[in-house]
Amino acid sequence: PKLEMTRYAIENGYFDGNFDSLNSNYYHGSVLKFASERDKIRILNLRCFFSFLAHHPWAMPLVRPLLDRKPNAAFRWFGDLVDGYYLKRCVAYRFSLGDFMTTLRHYLTNYRQGSSAGRTAEARHTVADTAADVRLDKTQSPVCN
């Protein structure tokens, strides 16, 4: 919500503006409307390889043939592992084994199951419901290298 990209998607018919339809695990499906089923499959698969390709663009010729395959658990697990690896690199302190196991348990019981834990109250409202004076161009996401 509150992004120019979101407004664009709604205005152009790619998204209906219903944020309740969003799942916290974006690897398992999409609420976006696509021009074709092939486009949808390619985007779903590209999400699984995105973090890897962002850090290793030379690998695109190796990944490109996989984008037309049916989305599957192996691609999602690859994406999860790579995302976890790069996220861990962003943490400012060293994880103990206990910290790692606690985080892994939380991840497997919440994120992988598609829970709404972590969804903000703002995400439960459509863009049309937001106040006119709210800025729609900023996020609070940190950038990790």
C-alpha positions in Angstrom: 0.0 0.0 0.0 0.9 3.6 -0.4 3.3 3.1 -3.2 3.2 4.7 -6.7 3.7 1.1 -8.0 0.6 0.0 -6.2 -1.5 2.9 -7.7 -0.1 2.0 -11.1 -1.1 -1.6 -10.8 -4.6 -0.7 -9.7 -5.2 2.0 -12.3 -4.0 -0.4 -15.1 -6.0 -3.4 -13.9 -3.1 -5.6 -12.7 -4.3 -5.5 -9.0 -7.8 -5.0 -7.6 -6.7 -3.1 -4.5 -7.8 -5.7 -2.1 -4.9 -6.1 0.3 -6.7 -8.8 2.3 -6.1 -11.1 -0.7 -2.3 -10.8 -0.2 -0.6 -13.7 1.4 2.6 -13.2 3.5 4.3 -15.8 1.4 4.6 -14.4 -2.1 6.3 -17.5 -3.6 3.1 -19.5 -3.6 0.9 -17.4 -5.9 0.1 -14.0 -7.1 -2.9 -11.6 -6.8 -1.7 -9.8 -9.9 -3.5 -10.3 -13.2 -1.3 -11.3 -16.1 -1.8 -11.1 -19.9 -1.2 -14.8 -20.3 -0.7 -17.9 -18.2 2.9 -18.1 -19.5 3.7 -14.6 -18.2 2.3 -15.6 -14.8 4.4 -18.8 -14.6 7.6 -16.9 -15.7 7.0 -14.2 -13.0 6.3 -16.8 -10.3 9.5 -18.6 -11.1 11.6 -15.4 -11.5 10.6 -14.5 -7.9 12.3 -17.7 -6.7 15.5 -16.8 -8.4 15.5 -13.0 -8.0 17.8 -12.7 -5.0 20.3 -15.1 -6.6 20.2 -13.3 -9.9 20.5 -9.8 -8.3 23.8 -11.0 -6.8 24.9 -13.1 -9.7 23.5 -11.6 -13.0 25.9 -13.8 -15.0 23.7 -16.8 -14.1 20.7 -15.5 -16.1 21.4 -17.7 -19.1 21.4 -20.7 -16.8 18.1 -19.7 -15.1 16.2 -18.5 -18.2 15.3 -22.0 -19.4 13.8 -22.8 -15.9 11.4 -19.8 -16.0 9.0 -21.6 -18.4 8.7 -24.7 -16.2 5.8 -25.2 -13.9 6.3 -23.5 -10.5 7.4 -26.1 -8.0 8.6 -26.6 -4.4 12.3 -27.0 -5.5 12.3 -23.5 -7.0 10.5 -22.1 -3.9 13.0 -23.8 -1.5 15.9 -22.5 -3.6 14.5 -19.0 -3.3 13.9 -19.4 0.5 17.4 -20.6 1.1 19.0 -17.8 -1.0 16.8 -15.2 0.6 17.7 -16.5 4.1 21.4 -16.5 3.3 21.4 -12.9 2.1 19.1 -11.8 5.0 21.4 -13.4 7.5 24.3 -11.3 6.0 22.3 -8.2 6.9 21.9 -9.0 10.6 24.3 -6.9 12.6 25.1 -9.6 15.2 26.2 -13.2 15.0 23.5 -15.8 15.5 24.0 -18.4 18.1 22.8 -21.9 17.3 19.8 -21.3 19.6 18.9 -18.0 17.9 19.1 -19.7 14.6 16.9 -22.6 15.6 14.3 -20.2 17.2 14.3 -18.1 14.0 14.0 -21.2 11.8 11.1 -22.5 13.8 9.3 -19.2 13.6 9.9 -19.0 9.9 8.6 -22.6 9.2 5.5 -22.2 11.4 4.6 -18.7 10.3 6.0 -17.6 7.0 6.0 -20.9 5.2 2.4 -21.6 6.3 1.2 -18.2 4.8 0.2 -16.7 8.1 -0.7 -13.0 8.3 1.8 -12.5 11.1 3.7 -9.4 10.2 1.0 -7.8 8.0 0.4 -4.2 9.0 -3.0 -2.7 9.7 -2.3 -0.5 6.6 -2.1 -3.6 4.5 -5.6 -4.5 5.4 -7.0 -1.5 3.6 -7.2 -0.6 -0.1 -5.4 2.4 -1.5 -8.8 4.0 -1.9 -9.3 3.8 1.9 -6.2 5.8 2.7 -6.2 9.5 3.4 -5.4 11.8 0.6 -2.6 13.5 2.5 -0.6 10.3 3.0 2.5 10.1 1.0 2.4 7.1 -1.4 6.1 7.1 -2.5 8.1 5.9 0.5 8.8 2.6 2.3 10.5 1.8 5.5 12.5 -1.1 4.2 16.2 -1.2 5.0 18.6 -1.9 2.2 21.1 -4.7 2.7 24.1 -5.4 0.5 
